[in-house]
Amino acid sequence: MIEVLCSSVAETMALGRRLASLLHVGDVILLSGDLGSGKTAFASGIAEGLGVEERVTSPSFVIVRTYTGLIPFTHVDVYRLQSSGEFEDLELVEDAADGVLVIEWGPAVVASVPRDHLLVTLDVTLEEQREISLFPKGSWRGRPLRELQL
């Protein structure tokens, strides 16, 4: 596990941009955190790092948004889905295999994603900072995530 403390939205986005430099086609990232913890800001940083020029917005009401960058960036919010079966029916893992898939509220569908993924938890501290923890799963353990700690 890697932990990074971010003091602002800008720092949270910068961490996402740094993570983007380690991403490969087919990667899946699960985001976990309370409402307002910075999941969308982190995802926006990843998108920027992947060359997405469009403004990234929360997919809460539309479930999924796909953006064009150096590689496709698919941003999903599963908060409103009733089951992991609904997620599987959307076939997002298969559809996003040619890019990067980032899933907000990801632990709800962990059984439906590849074993090789990155779990990122975002917690708000008493000082309103973001404590961001990265838990590599499967082949992610071999990636240089320590480089993200500046």
FIRO-782629 format. One record per residue (C-alpha): residue number from 1; x, y, z; residue in one letter. Coordinates in nm, 3 decimals, m for minus. Example, Ala and Ser with C-alpha at 12.3 -4.5 7.8 and 13.67 -1.06 7.14 Angstrom:
<recs>
<rec 1; <1.230; m0.450; 0.780>; a>
<rec 2; <1.367; m0.106; 0.714>; s>
</recs>
This chain:
<recs>
<rec 1; <0.000; 0.000; 0.000>; m>
<rec 2; <0.113; 0.353; m0.081>; i>
<rec 3; <m0.027; 0.657; 0.105>; e>
<rec 4; <m0.022; 1.015; m0.016>; v>
<rec 5; <m0.162; 1.319; 0.166>; l>
<rec 6; <m0.312; 1.590; m0.057>; c>
<rec 7; <m0.395; 1.935; 0.080>; s>
<rec 8; <m0.605; 2.062; m0.212>; s>
<rec 9; <m0.807; 1.965; m0.516>; v>
<rec 10; <m0.508; 2.070; m0.728>; a>
<rec 11; <m0.282; 1.827; m0.541>; e>
<rec 12; <m0.540; 1.548; m0.576>; t>
<rec 13; <m0.556; 1.609; m0.951>; m>
<rec 14; <m0.175; 1.623; m0.973>; a>
<rec 15; <m0.154; 1.281; m0.808>; l>
<rec 16; <m0.398; 1.149; m1.070>; g>
<rec 17; <m0.180; 1.297; m1.347>; r>
<rec 18; <0.129; 1.127; m1.201>; r>
<rec 19; <m0.057; 0.796; m1.182>; l>
<rec 20; <m0.155; 0.830; m1.549>; a>
<rec 21; <0.213; 0.803; m1.644>; s>
<rec 22; <0.212; 0.447; m1.506>; l>
<rec 23; <m0.105; 0.332; m1.683>; l>
<rec 24; <m0.137; 0.083; m1.967>; h>
<rec 25; <m0.416; m0.009; m2.206>; v>
<rec 26; <m0.661; m0.237; m2.026>; g>
<rec 27; <m0.597; m0.100; m1.677>; d>
<rec 28; <m0.882; m0.085; m1.426>; v>
<rec 29; <m0.882; 0.151; m1.128>; i>
<rec 30; <m1.143; 0.131; m0.853>; l>
<rec 31; <m1.207; 0.447; m0.651>; l>
<rec 32; <m1.356; 0.437; m0.303>; s>
<rec 33; <m1.449; 0.724; m0.073>; g>
<rec 34; <m1.738; 0.914; 0.074>; d>
<rec 35; <m1.930; 1.178; m0.120>; l>
<rec 36; <m1.704; 1.480; m0.162>; g>
<rec 37; <m1.384; 1.290; m0.092>; s>
<rec 38; <m1.225; 1.379; m0.427>; g>
<rec 39; <m1.296; 1.075; m0.645>; k>
<rec 40; <m1.395; 1.283; m0.948>; t>
<rec 41; <m1.102; 1.524; m0.900>; a>
<rec 42; <m0.863; 1.227; m0.889>; f>
<rec 43; <m1.025; 1.078; m1.201>; a>
<rec 44; <m0.997; 1.417; m1.374>; s>
<rec 45; <m0.625; 1.422; m1.302>; g>
<rec 46; <m0.586; 1.076; m1.453>; i>
<rec 47; <m0.776; 1.190; m1.762>; a>
<rec 48; <m0.556; 1.500; m1.799>; e>
<rec 49; <m0.248; 1.281; m1.768>; g>
<rec 50; <m0.385; 1.063; m2.049>; l>
<rec 51; <m0.423; 1.366; m2.275>; g>
<rec 52; <m0.798; 1.420; m2.237>; v>
<rec 53; <m0.866; 1.786; m2.319>; e>
<rec 54; <m1.237; 1.784; m2.236>; e>
<rec 55; <m1.348; 1.881; m1.886>; r>
<rec 56; <m1.417; 1.560; m1.694>; v>
<rec 57; <m1.742; 1.565; m1.499>; t>
<rec 58; <m1.897; 1.316; m1.261>; s>
<rec 59; <m2.085; 1.038; m1.439>; p>
<rec 60; <m2.323; 0.998; m1.142>; s>
<rec 61; <m2.644; 1.044; m1.337>; f>
<rec 62; <m2.537; 0.893; m1.670>; v>
<rec 63; <m2.335; 0.604; m1.518>; i>
<rec 64; <m2.058; 0.617; m1.781>; v>
<rec 65; <m1.867; 0.880; m1.977>; r>
<rec 66; <m1.595; 0.804; m2.230>; t>
<rec 67; <m1.331; 1.054; m2.333>; y>
<rec 68; <m1.072; 1.062; m2.611>; t>
<rec 69; <m0.709; 1.109; m2.517>; g>
<rec 70; <m0.381; 0.937; m2.594>; l>
<rec 71; <m0.580; 0.625; m2.509>; i>
<rec 72; <m0.955; 0.612; m2.437>; p>
<rec 73; <m1.054; 0.703; m2.080>; f>
<rec 74; <m1.380; 0.554; m1.950>; t>
<rec 75; <m1.514; 0.701; m1.625>; h>
<rec 76; <m1.792; 0.511; m1.449>; v>
<rec 77; <m1.998; 0.578; m1.136>; d>
<rec 78; <m2.172; 0.266; m1.005>; v>
<rec 79; <m2.337; 0.437; m0.705>; y>
<rec 80; <m2.685; 0.416; m0.861>; r>
<rec 81; <m2.657; 0.056; m0.981>; l>
<rec 82; <m2.855; m0.197; m0.780>; q>
<rec 83; <m2.616; m0.489; m0.821>; s>
<rec 84; <m2.287; m0.603; m0.967>; s>
<rec 85; <m2.502; m0.792; m1.219>; g>
<rec 86; <m2.621; m0.458; m1.360>; e>
<rec 87; <m2.257; m0.355; m1.395>; f>
<rec 88; <m2.175; m0.680; m1.576>; e>
<rec 89; <m2.472; m0.629; m1.811>; d>
<rec 90; <m2.317; m0.299; m1.923>; l>
<rec 91; <m2.005; m0.489; m2.041>; e>
<rec 92; <m1.787; m0.191; m1.952>; l>
<rec 93; <m1.477; m0.393; m1.870>; v>
<rec 94; <m1.486; m0.546; m2.218>; e>
<rec 95; <m1.579; m0.221; m2.392>; d>
<rec 96; <m1.301; m0.026; m2.219>; a>
<rec 97; <m1.030; m0.288; m2.280>; a>
<rec 98; <m0.864; m0.061; m2.539>; d>
<rec 99; <m0.814; 0.215; m2.281>; g>
<rec 100; <m0.828; 0.286; m1.909>; v>
<rec 101; <m1.137; 0.221; m1.696>; l>
<rec 102; <m1.186; 0.421; m1.374>; v>
<rec 103; <m1.481; 0.321; m1.154>; i>
<rec 104; <m1.613; 0.542; m0.873>; e>
<rec 105; <m1.763; 0.340; m0.586>; w>
<rec 106; <m1.558; 0.056; m0.733>; g>
<rec 107; <m1.556; m0.184; m0.437>; p>
<rec 108; <m1.926; m0.249; m0.508>; a>
<rec 109; <m1.826; m0.426; m0.831>; v>
<rec 110; <m1.485; m0.569; m0.737>; v>
<rec 111; <m1.605; m0.923; m0.812>; a>
<rec 112; <m1.679; m0.815; m1.171>; s>
<rec 113; <m1.342; m0.660; m1.260>; v>
<rec 114; <m1.011; m0.825; m1.346>; p>
<rec 115; <m0.796; m0.958; m1.062>; r>
<rec 116; <m0.525; m0.715; m1.177>; d>
<rec 117; <m0.650; m0.373; m1.073>; h>
<rec 118; <m0.565; m0.077; m0.851>; l>
<rec 119; <m0.788; 0.014; m0.558>; l>
<rec 120; <m0.762; 0.379; m0.454>; v>
<rec 121; <m0.929; 0.496; m0.133>; t>
<rec 122; <m0.981; 0.865; m0.060>; l>
<rec 123; <m1.047; 0.972; 0.297>; d>
<rec 124; <m1.106; 1.325; 0.425>; v>
<rec 125; <m0.902; 1.403; 0.736>; t>
<rec 126; <m1.006; 1.632; 1.021>; l>
<rec 127; <m0.792; 1.902; 0.856>; e>
<rec 128; <m0.990; 1.864; 0.529>; e>
<rec 129; <m0.691; 1.705; 0.358>; q>
<rec 130; <m0.725; 1.395; 0.142>; r>
<rec 131; <m0.549; 1.080; 0.255>; e>
<rec 132; <m0.518; 0.877; m0.062>; i>
<rec 133; <m0.419; 0.512; m0.032>; s>
<rec 134; <m0.330; 0.293; m0.329>; l>
<rec 135; <m0.370; m0.083; m0.297>; f>
<rec 136; <m0.219; m0.270; m0.594>; p>
<rec 137; <m0.381; m0.603; m0.679>; k>
<rec 138; <m0.230; m0.879; m0.891>; g>
<rec 139; <0.022; m0.756; m1.149>; s>
<rec 140; <m0.015; m0.400; m1.018>; w>
<rec 141; <0.219; m0.501; m0.733>; r>
<rec 142; <0.508; m0.485; m0.981>; g>
<rec 143; <0.448; m0.122; m1.080>; r>
<rec 144; <0.658; 0.162; m0.936>; p>
<rec 145; <0.377; 0.321; m0.733>; l>
<rec 146; <0.627; 0.457; m0.478>; r>
<rec 147; <0.721; 0.713; m0.746>; e>
<rec 148; <0.386; 0.878; m0.677>; l>
<rec 149; <0.500; 0.987; m0.331>; q>
<rec 150; <0.669; 1.325; m0.373>; l>
</recs>
